[in-house]
């Protein structure tokens, strides 16, 4: 999927018109249309505004990842001094055996969590 197609998809998911997005970005409707058609690409500042508006990462917009989480989500504190990003980085440092153990533990916690919600 090209950038313009993704932008149009995100805009439609949010249920807004090109005009509304243009107003937010302080550009013309023609500019939004050109982004969506692939005629032009947004500059850096506009790309960041789009990421904030759609609550996704710039890497997602650039299709470098399928992970939609925004920078706000990655910086979200889980506990004092430990963010979502810290957790992801810690997981990436685990060896294969410990990664498998972590996934098994995650499955156990998910099962426990779903049972607790049924009660």
N, C-alpha and C positions, 0 to 999 in steps of 0.2 A: 504494500500500500504506500502510495506517495504521501508527502507531507500534506498537500492540499486535500487529499481524500480523507486523511486522518482528521484534519482541522474541521472539515465539513461534518464528519461523523461525530466528533465531540460537540460541535455546535448543536447538531440535531438532537443528540442525547440530552443536552441541557435544555432543549426546547426553545432556543432563541433564534431570532432572525439575524441575518448578516448586518442589518442596520443596528441592532442592539450591540453586537460585538464591535462594530465600527465606532459606535459612540464611546464604549468603554476604552478602546484603544486610541481614541481621538484621531481616527483616520476616516477615509471615505468608504462608502459601501463598495465602490469599484476596487479599492485596495483589497478588501476582504475577498471579493469575488476573484481577483487576480491571484491571491494566495491559494484559494481553493482550486482554481484551474491550473495551478502550477506555473503561471506566467511570471510571478515574482515570489521571492521568499522574504520573510520578515527579517529585520535586523536583530541584533543581539537583544537590545532592550525590549523590543516588541515580543521576541520569543519568550523572555522571562515573564512579561506581563501575561502572555497567553498561558504559560504554565501555571501561574498564580490563579488566573481566572478559571481554568478548568481543573485546578487542584491536581495537577500531574507534574512529573518532573520534565525538565527540558530534554533529558535523555529519552524519555518516552515520546515527546513530540518529534524528536529527531530520529525516532525509531531505532535507537541504539539498544533499547530494552523493551520487553513486554510488561515490565513492572510499572504500574501506573502511579505508585505512591509519590506524593509531592515532597518537597524538601521539608515542609512542615511536619509531615508524618514521620520522616526519617529522623527529625530532630525532637520528636515527641519523647518526653521522659517516661520511662517505664517505672523506675524507682529513682531515688535521689542519686544523681551522678551517673546514670546509665540510660542511654537513649536507644531507640529502635536501631539506629545506625550502629551503635556500639555492639548491640546483640548480633547484627548481621556480620559485622567484622569479626567478632569472636567466633562465630560459627565457621566462617571461612578459614580460620586458622586451625581448626580441628583436623586430626588425621582421619583416615577412612573408618577405623574401628570406632572412634569416639563419635564421628558423625552418624554412624549407624545406630549407636546407643542413644544419641540425642533424638534421632527420629523415632525410635521405639518409645522413648520417654514422652515425646510429644504426642504420639498416638494414644498412650495411656492417659495423659492429661486431657486430651480432647474427649476421650470416652468418658472420663470422670466428669468433665464439665457438662457433657450432654446429658448424663444421668442426673446430675444435680439440677439441671434446668427442667427435667421432666417432673420432678417432685413437686 
